[in-house]
Amino acid sequence: MSTHKRIWTLLIPALAAILLYAHTFSADFVYDDRTLLELNPNFQSLGIIPKAFITPYWELVNDEANAVGFYRPLAATVFTTSWVVSDGNSNFFHLVSILLHAACAVALTLLCMALGWKRTIACATGLFFAILGSHAEAVAWISSQPDLLATLFALLGMRYFVVERDVRAPLLLFLALLCKESAIAVVLLCLFSVILQRRRIWWRYFLVLAAYYTLRVVAFDDYAAGFDRVNTHHGLNQLEQIDLSFKLLGQHLGFMAIPIGHSPFHPLMLNQGLLAPYNFFPAIGAAISLIVGLMIYSRRSPDSPSLKVGLGIMFMGIVPVLNTFALGQYPFAERFSYLSSAGFVILLAIAMIRFPYRGVSYVLITLLVVGNIYSSYSGSKHWRTEADLFRWAQRVAPQAMTGHIEFGRLMLEKAQSADDADKRLAYAELATESFSRTDAINVDKVFCTSIERYKANVGKADSLFLAGEIDNAKKVYQMTIDHYAKAPEAFLGLGNCTSQQAFGYWSEAKNVVAKNHYSAAIHAFNTALSQNPNIDAAVIGKAKALVQLVNIEGVSSPNFQEAITASEYALHLAPHDFSLLLNLVALYDAANKRNKAIGPLHDFIDSYPQHPEIDVLQQLLFEFTSR
């Protein structure tokens, strides 16, 4: 094959992938992207890269996430490098995803050529992989880059495995393992294959698995290497877990074949019974597919090498997904089948080549191409912004709590930042409505985590508080506290509600009642901080409540010095808060320590020269420096 033809053979699938997903380039960070990247300082410095090889994946984000048995140091390295190179530009991350998808399409084309396929057929197979509708989530969502990376290295490794080239195959497969666990079964497939063929290179693949296991042992500090970690406490018995595994396999095979019904969240339905259509038909489909696959795999034909590679990648690429304890609350996720889909496309290409009716095959190919292009675009366009994503999730996955909770969170953020009172109320009402939708979800039928139920309760109470329904918000906060042993955000909300009520009583000159409420609010804030010392809002709320308590009790208040100390720390945490500054200045004035107020006044004036009350502060500064 000429160099010119070879270039075009590889360029066409790559261009198709880039053109189809170019619209995702301008998208934002959404959902887990924010947790992994935008709000995670660890992935924003190259210094984390060595640590990534001796630390579980999610512990690089959150020290308390050690229950999750994921180890993906190479994926963490790519994330960190992308952040440093782009200075946190989400467009760059999406560009990386698009290019990785294009590279995977090229890698599959190379694999098909290594299998001895004609150039045009290999190119067409890579092209179809590029447009396959089941890839929408994997390419459009930045957090799915580990799937893309693992698939790229696995396909390149399989290419060299097929042509029996030196050490490149095991090395590339080792890199795939360092990206995501989905490559484990593919490496095992290669190991068993060379053992059955009695090839002396079996030790290379054994060494790859041994090295990978050793790294995981070091990272998890446990000989189980993190494989025993439970991420999903779904309460299913052994038979139900087996049924769920077969059901998931059937769902993934079905979605690759007919990628319709895109959704970011597919909740696990409970107590339906093994014979319920929702469980039975996907499980039976998976069982039949496995039987047929084994029959085809065991037969000898001119297509045997290609069939075995296709079947191996399709089934083995999805094996890690069948571990129902490691999948989280949404066991079926579209991105999980990305590696497996490469094998599916190989098998589909073989089927189309051998299809006896040429005229019909052209019609089928046209329908497949058009349908998958539409599926890819329609499934990826909703990942542009968090508002788009969660509004879509509420519509297509009403039984999933996440969409309602996260859309409510967005509306709360808009309400808190709104300057206009009417807008604040409107956003708060939208948030309340969104959080209230979780009440209709039957947790006996839909698997929901306790964390989500907690977030839904706190979010609903927060939105009621912003809407001015203090009594109702307080009831929801108290109900949440009664149901959860640890509820720092609920105690924070309870403190805010009680402080608001106390202010109302103080305004009505009911000082005794106001004092009791402020004391109760301070206790709530202290409880919140004892459960989570990093809640800045509780520190600020406590400081303001102490100042109000001093206003009631006078300078002789036993809380006077504590109010000063708390206000100093709160202003350090929120130097932009005008009311905190005024409180601290007033306390210094009452304590005859006016010289201590000069520094904070200077700092605020220098930092916020456009503040609407700047004249008042300058007058205060003049008075304090003149005394």
ABEGO torsion letter per residue (X at the ends): XBAAAAAAAAAAAAAAAAAAAAAAAABBBBEAAAAAAAABAAAABAAAAAAAAABBAAAAABAAAAABABBBAAAAAAAAAAAAAAGGBAAAAAAAAAAAAAAAAAAAAAAAAAAGBBAAAAAAAAAAAAABAAAAAAAABAAAAAAAAAAAAAAAAAAAAAAGBEAAAAAAAAAAAAABAAAAAAAAAAAAAAAAAGBAAAAAAAAAAAAAAAAAAAAAGBAAGGAABBABBAGBBAAAAAAAAAAAAAAAAAAAABBBGBBABBBBBBGAEAABAAAAAAAAAAAAAAAAAAAAAABBBAAAAAAAAAAAAAAAAAAAAABAAAAEABABBAAAAAAAAAAAAAAAAAAAAABABAAAAAAAAAAAAAAAAAAAAAAAAAAABAAAAAAAAAAABAABAAAAAAAAAAAAAAAAABABAAAAAAAAAAAAAAAAAAAABBAAABBBBAAAAAAAAAAAAAAAAAAGBAAAAAAAAAAAAAABABBAAAAAAAAAAAAAAAAAAAAAGBAAAAAAAAAAAAAAAAAAAAABAABAAAAAAAAAAAAAAAAAAEAABAAAAAAAAAAAAAAAABAABAAAAAAAAAAAAAAGAAAAAAAAAAAAAAABAABAAAAAAAAAAAAAAAX
